[in-house]
Amino acid sequence: MPRRSQSPSAQAPASTSPDLERIARFFAALADPTRLHLLHLLQSGERSVGELTTATAVKQAAVSKQLGILRDHGLLARRRAGNHIYYSIADEVVFTLCHAVCGKVERDAQAALTAAQAG
């Protein structure tokens, strides 16, 4: 089978065990529906923890925990203003990844629908 050529930026990242473990932890940080919802909400701009709690209908402690995980992975930035804490996206790469995954999920759903209609 011919090998598809890739640009240097599209090639696989370093393949050492510590690198692969860091990559796996990064993807694990995205593997939670609440975290994905928070990222989606923050795509439009900075929001306070209170705003995010209201928008997700999740308890404030749980929202704070999930925001902390995303921040620990370098995906979110945080700032304090008085008694309020605000979060924003720190690395837009997360949307590139989410767009790619969402596209695949949509293609798979369409293929399953087409197969069901044909079968």
C-alpha positions in Angstrom: 0.0 0.0 0.0 1.5 3.4 -0.9 2.3 5.6 2.0 0.7 9.0 2.0 3.2 11.8 2.3 2.7 14.1 5.2 3.9 17.6 5.9 6.3 17.9 8.8 3.6 19.4 11.0 1.2 16.6 10.2 3.7 13.8 11.1 3.2 11.9 14.4 4.7 13.5 17.5 7.7 12.1 19.3 7.2 8.4 20.1 9.1 8.0 23.4 7.1 6.5 26.2 7.1 9.8 28.3 5.8 11.7 25.3 3.1 9.2 24.6 2.0 9.3 28.2 1.7 13.1 28.1 -0.2 12.9 24.9 -2.6 10.3 26.4 -3.1 12.5 29.5 -3.9 15.5 27.2 -6.5 13.5 25.3 -7.9 12.2 28.6 -8.5 15.8 29.7 -10.8 16.1 26.8 -12.6 12.8 27.4 -15.4 14.2 29.6 -18.7 15.6 28.4 -18.7 18.4 31.1 -15.2 19.5 30.1 -16.2 19.5 26.4 -19.3 21.6 27.3 -17.2 24.1 29.2 -14.8 24.4 26.3 -17.7 25.0 24.0 -19.1 27.7 26.2 -15.6 29.4 26.5 -15.2 29.4 22.7 -17.2 32.6 22.6 -15.0 34.3 25.2 -14.1 34.6 28.9 -16.7 33.6 31.5 -16.9 33.5 35.2 -17.2 30.3 37.2 -20.7 31.4 38.2 -21.7 31.9 34.5 -20.3 28.5 33.6 -22.1 26.9 36.5 -25.5 28.4 35.4 -24.9 27.5 31.8 -24.0 23.9 32.5 -26.5 23.3 35.3 -23.7 21.5 37.1 -22.8 22.2 40.8 -20.2 24.9 41.2 -17.7 22.5 42.9 -17.9 20.1 40.0 -17.5 22.9 37.5 -14.4 24.3 39.4 -12.9 20.8 39.4 -13.3 20.3 35.7 -12.0 23.8 34.9 -9.0 23.0 37.1 -8.3 19.9 35.1 -8.5 21.8 31.8 -6.2 24.5 33.2 -3.7 22.0 34.5 -3.4 20.7 30.9 -2.7 24.2 29.6 -6.1 24.6 27.8 -7.5 27.4 30.0 -6.2 30.6 31.4 -7.6 32.0 34.7 -7.8 35.5 36.2 -9.2 36.8 39.4 -11.2 40.0 39.6 -12.3 40.7 43.2 -14.3 37.7 44.4 -14.8 36.3 40.9 -12.6 34.0 38.8 -12.8 34.1 35.1 -11.7 31.5 32.6 -10.7 31.8 29.0 -9.2 29.6 26.3 -5.4 29.5 26.6 -4.7 27.3 23.6 -6.9 27.4 20.5 -5.5 24.0 19.4 -8.3 22.4 21.3 -10.8 23.7 18.7 -8.8 22.2 15.9 -8.9 18.9 17.6 -12.6 19.2 18.5 -13.5 20.2 14.9 -11.6 17.1 13.6 -13.4 14.8 16.0 -16.8 16.3 15.5 -16.3 15.9 11.7 -15.5 12.2 12.1 -18.5 11.6 14.4 -20.8 13.3 11.9 -19.4 11.3 9.0 -19.8 8.1 11.0 -23.4 9.0 11.9 -24.2 9.8 8.3 -22.6 6.5 7.1 -24.7 4.5 9.7 -27.9 6.3 8.6 -27.1 5.6 5.0 -26.4 1.9 5.7 -29.6 1.6 7.8 -31.7 3.2 5.0 -30.1 0.9 2.4 -30.5 -2.2 4.5 
